[in-house]
């Protein structure tokens, strides 16, 4: 039996749209704190708030739009989100105080939350049902590439040009993304069952999350919390270890590991079940974090980056695929929003909690402790989904 095609024009376009959105986000993340310090004499804590408040806005955007995507229309939501995203980018040119910058960052995060949730919902409808794990794995690679390229480009630009030029580049990237989004053809929304439509209409005002997706999203919360330590503190840790050269390519190694493994793990999930991906990934993530905590040279430092990529990078796409799989089709928008709310909460609030922890432990001790947290989360996964994965159970 011939497999339904995955790499359609629509799939490539929506993955490209997601890449451009995420690229702007990560490009600005690495330069906006420095901009706050140089332009407004911001303190270190204020610069951190300027960086982090974006994720708070993203959470607000996802919470707001999750139950409304199917009423507004999936493509309409994407276009509206992109228009807001580009409009807010222009506000960076008229900054007057640190307060205005904070408001701009918050609004920018809200617009990204709306647009990226719509993009992730659209792709769930575009991907053939039988290839959902593989398809979401490939789609997530667009974010992975942006995670590696965005910071690299941002740090490169800051050496050779000015902040207004960087903001102009971000705006141009956003415009390209908007026109690309206009070309995406979204499956007809009337395919949702009638009763599903009635349910969305009845509960859209009061319901902001998809209950069926919460258990697996809670697993995502814990692993994202662990990974937030890498995003936020790995450079400080590298300075302590005198491994700055290795740190400069840490996320590149991470991204390569994800890119190498995603095609394989996505197909494995579709063919064998999520457990075949998740259980090894827990081991790899935990091992990577412990290895990072005990690193003393560039080789072990970058080996840890690779293991974390194989672990977290694949768990992220796998849990997203599970959230979509266990949810009725007419609730995919809500399930996608719920997944990203928990992911963003782990990535966004993790650094604050871990910052408090670092008052009493070293970076090395923190990473070793988080290796234990990652390993322990396998119990939660087993309870909420692993023991019910029929594909895995039938093979054992």
N, C-alpha and C positions, 0 to 999 in steps of 0.2 A: 504494500500500500504506500502510495507516494505521500511524503510529508508535506504539510502546508508550508508555503514559503515564509521565512522570517524576515529576511533582509529586503523588505519592500521599500518603495520610495517614502511612504509615510513613516515607517519605523526609523529609517535613516534621518529623516527630517526632524522628527520629534526628539531623537537622541542628540542631534546637533543643537537644537533649541535648548535642551537641558544643559549641554556642555557650555554654551555661551552664557547662560544664566549663572551657572556655578563658577565659571571662569572669572566673571566680574567680582563675584563675592570673595573668592580666595585672593584675587589680585589686590583688592582693597584691604583685606584683613591684614596683610603684612605691611602696609604703608600708612594706614589711617592713624595708628597710634603715634607714629613719628610726625605726621601732619598736625595732630592735635598739640604735640609738644612744641613744634617749631612755630606754628601759627598762633597759638593761644597760650603758650607757656603752661600747658596742662601738666599737672602732677602725674606721677606714675599710676596712681589709682584712677585718676580721671582718664588717662590714656587707655587703661584697661577697660574702663566702663564704655568708652567710645567704641572699642572693638567688640565687647560682649553684648551691648544693648541691641546690636543687629540681630542676634539669635533670639532675644526676647521678642523682637518685632516679628521674626519668622514664625515663632510659636503662636503669636496673636493672629497672624495671617492664616495659618493652618487651621486654628480653632474656629476662626470666623467663616472660612470658606468651605470647610469639610462637608457640612450638611447642605450647602447651597449649590454645589457644582452642577448637579443634575437638574436643578430648577433653572439656573442661569444658562446652562449649556456648557459642555466641556470646552469647546473651542472658544466660545465667548469669554469664559473665565480666563483662559490662557491669554487671550488678546488684551482683556482689561488689565490683567496682572502685568503684562509686558508694558502697556502704555503707562501705568503707574510707576513701574520700575524705571523707565526712561525719564519720566517727568521728575521723579525724585533725584535722579542722577544729576540733573541740571541744578538742583539746589546746592550742590557742593561748590558751585561757582559764586554763590552769594552769601557765604558764611561770614558772620559778624562776631559771634561769641561762641564759647564752648557749649552753651545751652542750645543754641541753634543747631550746632553740629550733632549734638545728642539726639535732637528731635529728627533731624535728617536721617541719621542712622536707624532710628526706630522705624520711621516710615519706609525706609529702603528695605528693611527686614520684612515688614508687613507685606510689601509688594512682591518680594521674592517668595514668601510663604504662599501667597495666592497663585503666582505663576508656576512655581515648581510643583505644587500639589496638583494643579491642573495637568501639567505635562506628564507627571507620573500616573495620573488616572487615565489619561488618553492612551498611553502606551499599553496599559493593562487590557484595554479593549482592542488594540491593534494586533497584539501578539496572539497567535493561534493558541487555543486552550491546551493542546497537547505539548506545546513548546514553551509554556509560561515560565518555568524555572530558567531555562536557557535564555529566553528573551529578556527577562528582567535582569539576568546576570549581565548580558551584553549592554542593556540600557544603562545599568548602574556604572558600567565602565566609562560612560561619558562624564560622570561625576568624578570618577577616579582620575581620569586624565586631567580634568580641571584642577583637582587637588594638587597634582604635581606641577602642571604648567603655570597655573595662576600665581602661586608664590614666587616661582622662578622668574616670571616676566615682571612681576611687581618689584622684586628686589633689583632686577636688571635696570628697569626704567628709572628707579629712584637714584641710580648712580649717574645717569646721563641726561635727565630732563627734569622738568618742574612738575609740581602737583597739578596745576591747571591742565597741562598737556596730558597727564595720566587720566584725569577726570574726563577729558575730551575723548581719549581712546576708549574708556569704559562706556561713554555715551554712544560712540560709533558701533561698538560691539553690541550694545543693546538694540540699536536700530536694525542691525543685521539680523539679530534674533527675532525681532518683531516681524520683519518681512518674511523670514523663514516660517514663523508660526502661522502667518496668513496663508501659506501654501499647503499646510497640513490638512489632509482630508480626514475628518473624524467620523467613525461609524455612526450610523443613524441611532439616535437616542431612543427611538420608539421601540427598539428591540428589548427594552426592559419590560418585565411582566407588568400587567396592569395593577395587580395588587402591590407590587413593589413601588410603583409610582404613587399610589395612594398612601403607602407607609411613609415615603419620603415627605410628601406634602403634609401629612399629619404631624410628624415629629420633627420637621426641619428646624423649627424655632427653638426648641428646648434641648435637642440632642446634638452634641458636638463631637462625639466620638462613636466608633463602632464597637459595641461590647464584644463581639466575636473576635475582634482583632487585638483586644487589650492584653490577653494572656501572652501571646507571642511577642507583642510589642514591649511587654515588661522585660522579656529576655533581651530585646534590643537595647532597652534603657540601661541595663547593667553592663553589657559589653561596650556600649558607647561611652559609659562612664569610665571604664577602664581605658578606652582608646583616647579619651580627652586628655589623659595624662601625657600621652605621646605628643598630641598636637600642641599642648600648652607649655610643656616643661622640658622636652627633649633637647632643645637648644641650650637651656640653662645647664642641664646635666652634662651636655657635651663640653661646655666651657669648663665645668668642674673637672672633667676627665681629660681636658686638653685634647679633645677629638673634634675640633671645629671643622676640619676638612671633611671628615666622615659625615658630620651632621649636615653639611651642605648638600649631600646626595642621599640623605636618609630617606626622604619621601619619594625620591626618584626610584630607589630600590624597592620601596614599599609598593609603588604604583606598578612597576614591572612585574612583581610577584602576583599582583591581582590580575593584571592583563594576561599573564601566562596561564593562570589557573581558571579564570572565570568561564571560558568556553567549555572546558572539561567538566567543571563542577556543575554548571547549569544543565548540561545534558545528563549528567549522573543523577541529579535531583529528579529530573523528569522521568528517567528510566527506572530508577531504583527507589527513590523516596528521599525526603529531606535528611533523614538520620544518617545516611551514607556521607553526607557533606558536613552536617552539624557536629557530630561527635568527634571526627578528626580535627575539625576547625577549632573546637574548644581546647583540645590538646595543644595545637599549634599556637594559638593565642596565648595560652597560659605559659607555655615554654618560652615563647618570644619575650614576654614581659619579664620573666625570671632571668632569662639570658641578658636582657637589657640592664637589669638591676645588678648583674654581676660582671658586666662588660669592663674590660680593661684595655682593649685595643680596637683598632678600626674594624678588623675582621669580625669579631664577636658583636660589635655595635651594629654593623650592617647586616650580619646574619640575623640578628634580632629583628631588624626592619623587615627582612624577607619573611620570616616566620609570622610576624604580626600581619603582614599583607596577606599571606595564605590563610591566616585565621580570621581576623576581623573582616577583611575585605570580602570574603566569601560568606561569612555569617550575615553580614548586612544585606546582601542581595537575597540570600536564602530565606531569612525571616520576613523580608518584604514579600517574597513570592508566596510564603505560607499565609501571610495576612490576607493577601488577595484570594488565594485558593479557598480558604475556609469561609469566605464571605459571599453572600448572594450577589449576582452580577449588578443589580440595581443599587448595591451598597458599596461598590468598589471605590467610589470617590471618598466616602467616609472612612473606609478601611485604610486607604492610602494616606489620608490626612492623619489618621490615628497613629499609623506606623511612624510617620515623620515627626509627629509631635513628641513621641517617646524618644526617638533618635536625637532630635534637637535638644530635648531636655537633658539627656545624658551628656551630650557634647557641650552644651551651654552652661549647665550648672555644675558639672564635674570639676572644672578648674577651680571654682570658688571653694567647694568642699575640700578638694585636695590641697588647696592653698592653706587652709586651716590645719590640715594634717601635717603639712610640711613644717609647721612651727615646731613639731615635736620629733619628726623623723627626717632622715636624709632622702635625697632623690633615689638612691640605690635601694633603701629600705622600702620606699613607697612603691617602686616598680615590682619588687618581690612580693609585697603584700597584695598588689593588684593581680599578680599572677595567681595567687590563691583565690581572689574574688572571681576571676574568670573561670578557674577550674570548678569552683563551687556553683557557679551559675548553671552548669550542666544539670544539676539536680532540678532546678526550676524548669529548665527546658524539658526534661524528661516528664515532669508532672503535667505541664500545660500542653505538651504536644508529642514529645518523643514516644511515649508509651502508646499513643494512639495512631502513629504513622503506619497505616495498613501495608504500604509497599514494603517497609522494612520488616514488619512482623511476619509477613507471609514468607519472607526469605529465611526467617529464623524460627 
